[in-house]
């Protein structure tokens, strides 16, 4: 702004600057047509690093059941500051592993488990996922035919039979289906 009169002039400027994380400093310099200049005090602002977004757990889905002992885990996050994300992997609420990869394969014994992930950006910022649950059950249900069920290969003249069967499994629910003439 330029003024040719001897009146007082106030100039207001709005300036938007995109700043990066860290310590930022600025000051303002002004002069008039008589070569009078002034410099403001120095202003300082600390632009903080942001935490990664909450990790998204994509596999296994919550409450999954597996009949194998090896499980592939997949999760992801992102960071607005483009920091490298380290994932801290937890099984049953205990630290298990850390990785920068978003895929981890683990082997388990039969049982019920929970898992979660913390995404850290190396600057002290982190975010934690929800907790998901899964079941490992590698043992097939036990099937037991008891009396009066006829023995396998039996020949009989009766047109009906009575089948007494039990099935049980120590880790999960069991459904029983009898298929005749298959």
C-alpha positions as CSV (number, residue, x, y, z in Angstrom):
1,X,0.0,0.0,0.0
2,X,1.3,3.5,-0.8
3,X,-0.1,6.8,0.5
4,X,0.9,10.3,-0.7
5,X,-0.8,12.2,2.1
6,X,0.6,13.1,5.5
7,X,-2.1,11.0,7.3
8,X,-1.5,7.9,9.3
9,X,-1.9,4.7,7.4
10,X,-2.7,1.3,8.8
11,X,-2.1,-1.6,6.5
12,X,-3.4,-5.1,7.4
13,X,-2.1,-8.1,5.5
14,X,-3.3,-11.7,5.9
15,X,-0.8,-14.2,4.8
16,X,-1.1,-18.0,4.9
17,X,2.0,-20.0,4.9
18,X,2.2,-23.8,4.9
19,X,4.8,-24.7,7.6
20,X,6.6,-28.0,8.1
21,X,7.0,-29.7,11.5
22,X,9.6,-28.3,13.8
23,X,10.5,-24.8,15.1
24,X,9.4,-21.9,12.9
25,X,10.3,-18.3,13.4
26,X,9.2,-15.1,11.7
27,X,9.3,-11.3,12.0
28,X,7.9,-8.4,10.1
29,X,9.8,-5.5,8.5
30,X,8.2,-2.2,7.4
31,X,9.5,1.0,5.9
32,X,8.0,4.3,4.8
33,X,8.8,6.6,1.9
34,X,11.1,8.6,4.2
35,X,13.3,5.5,4.6
36,X,12.2,5.0,8.2
37,X,12.3,1.2,8.9
38,X,11.2,-0.9,11.8
39,X,11.5,-4.6,12.5
40,X,9.1,-6.5,14.8
41,X,10.2,-8.8,17.5
42,X,10.8,-12.4,16.4
43,X,7.9,-14.7,16.8
44,X,8.4,-18.5,17.3
45,X,6.0,-21.3,16.9
46,X,6.6,-25.0,17.4
47,X,4.8,-27.1,14.7
48,X,4.2,-30.5,16.3
49,X,4.3,-33.8,14.5
50,X,1.0,-35.6,14.3
51,X,0.4,-39.2,15.3
52,X,-0.3,-41.9,12.7
53,X,-4.0,-42.6,12.1
54,X,-5.5,-45.5,14.1
55,X,-4.3,-48.7,12.6
56,X,-7.0,-50.6,10.5
57,X,-7.0,-54.3,11.2
58,X,-8.0,-56.1,8.0
59,X,-7.0,-59.7,8.6
60,X,-8.0,-61.8,10.3
61,X,-11.4,-60.2,10.8
62,X,-12.7,-60.0,14.3
63,X,-13.9,-63.3,15.8
64,X,-12.3,-65.5,13.1
65,X,-12.0,-69.3,13.5
66,X,-9.1,-71.2,12.1
67,X,-8.5,-75.0,11.7
68,X,-4.8,-74.3,10.9
69,X,-2.1,-73.0,13.2
70,X,-0.6,-70.4,10.9
71,X,-2.3,-67.0,10.7
72,X,-1.6,-64.1,8.4
73,X,-2.2,-60.7,10.0
74,X,-2.7,-57.6,7.8
75,X,-3.0,-54.0,9.1
76,X,-2.4,-50.5,7.9
77,X,-2.0,-46.9,8.9
78,X,-0.8,-43.7,7.5
79,X,1.0,-40.6,8.7
80,X,0.2,-37.0,7.7
81,X,3.9,-36.1,8.2
82,X,5.1,-38.9,5.9
83,X,7.0,-40.4,8.8
84,X,8.0,-44.1,8.5
85,X,5.6,-46.1,10.6
86,X,6.7,-48.9,12.8
87,X,4.0,-51.4,13.9
88,X,4.1,-52.9,17.3
89,X,2.3,-56.2,17.3
90,X,0.5,-57.5,20.4
91,X,-0.9,-61.0,21.1
92,X,-3.1,-61.4,24.2
93,X,-2.2,-57.8,25.2
94,X,1.5,-58.7,25.3
95,X,4.2,-57.2,23.0
96,X,5.1,-59.8,20.4
97,X,7.0,-58.2,17.5
98,X,7.7,-54.9,15.6
99,X,7.9,-54.4,11.9
100,X,7.5,-51.7,9.2
101,X,5.8,-54.4,7.0
102,X,2.0,-54.5,7.1
103,X,1.8,-58.3,6.9
104,X,2.9,-60.7,9.7
105,X,2.5,-64.5,9.8
106,X,2.5,-66.2,13.2
107,X,2.0,-69.8,14.3
108,X,-0.2,-70.7,17.3
109,X,-1.2,-73.6,19.4
110,X,-4.9,-74.3,19.9
111,X,-6.7,-71.7,21.9
112,X,-8.4,-68.3,22.0
113,X,-6.4,-65.2,21.3
114,X,-6.7,-61.4,20.8
115,X,-4.5,-59.1,18.8
116,X,-3.9,-55.4,18.4
117,X,-1.3,-53.1,16.8
118,X,0.2,-49.8,17.8
119,X,1.4,-47.6,14.9
120,X,4.4,-45.4,15.9
121,X,6.0,-42.7,13.8
122,X,9.5,-42.5,15.5
123,X,8.8,-39.1,17.0
124,X,7.0,-40.3,20.1
125,X,3.6,-40.2,18.5
126,X,1.5,-43.3,18.2
127,X,-2.0,-44.7,17.9
128,X,-3.5,-48.0,18.9
129,X,-6.0,-50.2,17.0
130,X,-9.1,-51.9,18.3
131,X,-8.6,-55.4,19.8
132,X,-9.7,-58.3,17.6
133,X,-10.3,-61.9,18.6
134,X,-9.7,-65.3,16.9
135,X,-9.7,-69.0,17.7
136,X,-7.3,-71.7,16.7
137,X,-8.8,-75.2,16.7
138,X,-6.7,-77.8,14.7
139,X,-8.4,-80.9,16.2
140,X,-11.4,-82.3,14.4
141,X,-14.4,-83.2,16.5
142,X,-14.5,-86.7,17.9
143,X,-17.3,-88.8,16.6
144,X,-18.5,-91.8,18.7
145,X,-21.2,-94.3,17.7
146,X,-22.6,-96.2,20.7
147,X,-25.0,-99.1,21.2
148,X,-27.6,-99.7,19.8
149,X,-26.1,-98.3,16.6
150,X,-25.4,-101.2,14.3
151,X,-21.7,-101.9,13.6
152,X,-20.2,-100.9,10.2
153,X,-21.0,-103.4,7.5
154,X,-23.8,-105.0,9.4
155,X,-26.6,-106.9,7.4
156,X,-30.1,-106.8,8.9
157,X,-33.7,-107.5,7.9
158,X,-35.1,-104.5,9.8
159,X,-36.2,-101.5,7.7
160,X,-35.1,-98.9,10.2
161,X,-32.1,-98.4,12.4
162,X,-31.4,-96.4,15.5
163,X,-28.3,-94.3,15.4
164,X,-26.8,-93.1,18.7
165,X,-23.9,-90.7,18.0
166,X,-22.0,-88.2,20.0
167,X,-19.6,-85.6,18.7
168,X,-17.5,-83.3,20.9
169,X,-14.8,-80.7,20.5
170,X,-12.9,-79.1,23.3
171,X,-12.4,-75.7,21.6
172,X,-15.6,-74.8,19.7
173,X,-19.3,-75.6,19.1
174,X,-20.1,-78.9,17.4
175,X,-23.0,-79.5,15.0
176,X,-23.8,-83.1,14.0
177,X,-25.5,-84.2,10.8
178,X,-26.3,-87.7,9.8
179,X,-26.3,-88.4,6.0
180,X,-28.0,-91.6,4.9
181,X,-27.4,-93.3,1.5
182,X,-24.6,-91.0,0.4
